[in-house]
Amino acid sequence: MYAVNFANTLTGWLGRTLIQNVLYVINLVTFSTLALRDWFNKNKLFKSRSYSNTVAQIIFTGVDALPTITLLGLATGIIFTFRLVSISNTLGGAEDIINLLVTVICLSAAPFLAAIIIISRTGSAMVVDLGNMKLHGEIEGLENLGININDYLIAPRIISTAISQLAITVYFTVIALISGILISAYAISPDHIDLIMKISNAFTPYLMSIFVVKNLIFGYVIATVACYNGLRVRGSATEVPQRATAAIVQSLTFVFVIDSILTFVIFA
């Protein structure tokens, strides 16, 4: 009897958890879809009232993160790219090392590390910003003035984060690859400099599309989770750090899951 009750309790908990997670994903998709719909309905190309917010968010998310991305890219180039190139003869030659660099650095490490930086910097900042606006009544004040917060606050953050994720990943990838290859060319063999052109030629349109789609999805998800959690702050200042922590954990979880699914789709 005890075993039966335990099994029922376990299956019930698993079922409730699964349903809650599915409903949460549906809420996120609905939330972001409505925000983007309102933005595209109200803003025409070259006549947007929200471009200033979008550009400001791109500067904060992308441009301000360049020093950190540069240091991390150089470290990745020294630790990973240089090491992979240095053992290229053991791995089987230039073609194998090119495939490894494209797979490990371009398609895996760069998007993931860039996403972690955006989550820690931009995602948490969005939650704190929107949460404090909610607590101080600024969101309600904007709505009373007839301002659509989807158009004015949410969609610009989602769009700019997706663009910034793609841009800083490209920058990170270039830094990580070139720095590691240049070091290997100086320390091991000048012939390794040819790997730069070979890698660019190996980056097919299919791999390029995977690279772009993955990064846009990462940025979209990070901003959506952050904005959603920020607006869920109700009536206490203690909710702001709690929501920020929840957004970071949820964003990391989504990035892991999405990366796993895309990796399986690409290499299955």
N, C-alpha and C positions, 0 to 999 in steps of 0.2 A: 504493500500500500504506500509506504514511504517513497519507494522508488518511482511509483506511478505519479504521485503528487509532485515529486521533484522534477520528473520529466515534463509534466504539464506546466509547471512553473517556468522551467527553462524555455520550453517552446513558446509559451505565452510571452515571456520577456523578449525573446528573439523576434517574435512576430510584431510586438509593439515597437521595438527599436527599428525594425525594418520599415514599418509603416510611417513612423515619425521621420525617418531620414528621407523617405520618398516624398512625403508631404513637404518637408523642408526644401528639397531640391525644386519641387514644383513651385513653391512660394518664391524662391530666388529667381527662377526663370520668368515667372509672371511679373515679378517686381521689376526686373531689368528690361523685359520686353515692353512694358507699359512706359517706362522711362524713356527708352529709345524711340518708341512710337511718338510720344509727345514731342520729343526733340526734333525728329524728322518732319513732323507735321507742321511745326511752328517756325522752323528755320529753313530758309532757302539758301542755296549755294551762293556765297559771297554777300548774303544779306542776313547774316545770323547775329542775333543779340547775345548769344551764348558763347561766341568764339573767344571772347576775352577770358571767360572762366576756363574754357578748354585749354587755351594757350598757357594760362597761369599754372594750371595743373600739370601740363606737360613740362614746363620749366621746373616745377618742384619735383616731379617724379623722375624725369629723365636727366635734365641738365644738371641739377644740383647733386645728382647721384654719380656724376661722371668721375670725380676723384676716387670714390670708393670702388667704382667699377674698374677704373684703370689699375688700381693696386691689386684688386682681386684677379683681374685678367693677367697681369704680369706674374702673379704668384702661380696661377694655373698654368701659364706657359712654361714656367721653370719646373714646376712639380710634375705636371702631366705631359705636356707636349714634348718638352725636351727629353724626358725619360722614355716616352714612346718612340721618338725618333732615334734615340741612342741605341735602342735594342732592335732596330728595324731589321738588321741582318739576321738576328736570331728568329724573328717572327716570320721571315720568309721573303723580304724584299720591299721595294718601294710601293708596289700596289697594295700589299697588305697593310702597311703603315698608313697609307692614304685612307683606306677604308676605315681603319681604326680611328684616325683623327676626325674624319667626317662623322662617324657614328658616336664616338665618345665625347668629343669636344663640341662639335657643331650642333648635333641633334639631342644630346643628353645633358652634358654638364653646363653648357652656356645658358640654355633656357631655364634650367632648374636653379642655378645660382642667382641669375638675374631675378627670378621670381621670389627667391628668399629675401633679397635686398628690398624689393618693392613691397613685399608683405611687411617686413620689419619697419621700413621707413614710411611708405605711403599708406599702406593699409591701416596701420595703427593710428596714423595722423588723421585719416578720414573719419575713423570711428570717434576719436576724441573731438574733432571739429563738429561733426554733425550731432554727437551726443550733447555737447555743451550748448549748441544752438537750440536743441530740443528742450534742454533744461531751462534755459533763459527765456524761452517763449519766442525766439526769433523765427523758428519755422512757422509757428502759428501766425506771427505777425506778417510774414511774407504771404501766407495763404489768404489772410484777411485783406491784403492789398491786391489780391487777384493774381499773384505771381504763382505760376505752376512750378513747384519745387522739382518735379521730374525734369522739366526743361531747364531750369536755372541751376540746380545743384547736383542732381543725380546723374543724368545722362552725360554732362561734360566730364564728370569724374570717370565714368566707365569708358568713354571713348578715349580720353587722354591717357588713361592707364594702359589700355590695350596698345595704343600707338607707342607709348614710352617703353613698354615691355619689349616690343619688337625692336625698337631703335637701340636700346641699351644692350640687348642680346647680340645684335649685329656688331656693335662696337666691342663688346666683350669678346666675341668670337674672333674678331680680327686681331685684337691685342693678344689674346691667348695663343693663337696660332703663329703669328708673325714673331712674337718675342721668343717662343720656344724654338722655332725653326732657325732664327738668327743666332741664337746661342749655340745650337747644335752645329750650325755652319762654321761658327768661329772656333768651337771647342773640338769638333770631331772631323768634319769634312766640308769644304766649301760647296761640294756638290749638293748638299742638302738644301741649298737655297732654291733649287729647282722645284722643291716640294710645294712652294707657294703657288706656282702656276698649275701644277698638277692637281692640287686640291681644288682650285677654282674650276678647273675643267671637270673634275669628278662630281662637282655639285650640280647635278642634273635638275631640270625643271621640276621633276617629281619630288626630289629631296628639298628643293627650294620651297615648293608649295607646302610640304609637311612642316618645314621650319617656320614659315609664316603663319600657318594655321595654328600650330601649337602655341606660339608666343601670343597671338591674338586671343586665343582661348584663355591662356593663363592670365593675361591682363584683365580680360573681361570678368573672369571669375573672382579674382582678387578684389577688384573694385566693387563688384556686386555684393560680395559677402561683407565688405567693410561698410558700405552705405546702408545695407539692410540692418546690420547690427547697430550702427550709429543711430538710426531712426527708431530702434526698439528701446532706447533709453526712455524711461518713464518719469519718475519723480524723485530720484535720489542721485547725488553726485557719485556715490559709490558704485553705481551701475556702469559708469563710463569706463573705468579700468577693467571691470568684469567683462564688458562687451568687447573691449579692445583685445583682451586675452582670448575670448571666445572666437573672435574674427581671425586672429593669427592662427589658432589651432585648426579652425575649419578651413582656412585658405590653404594651409600646408597639407591637410588631408586631401582636399580636392586636387591640389597640384600633384600629389603622389598618385592618386587614383587615375587622373587624366593622363599623366605621363605613362603609367603602366598600360593603360588601354591603348594609347597611341603607339607605344612600343610594340605591343602584341600585334596590332593591326599592320604596322610597317614591316615587321620581320617575321610574321607568321608564315 
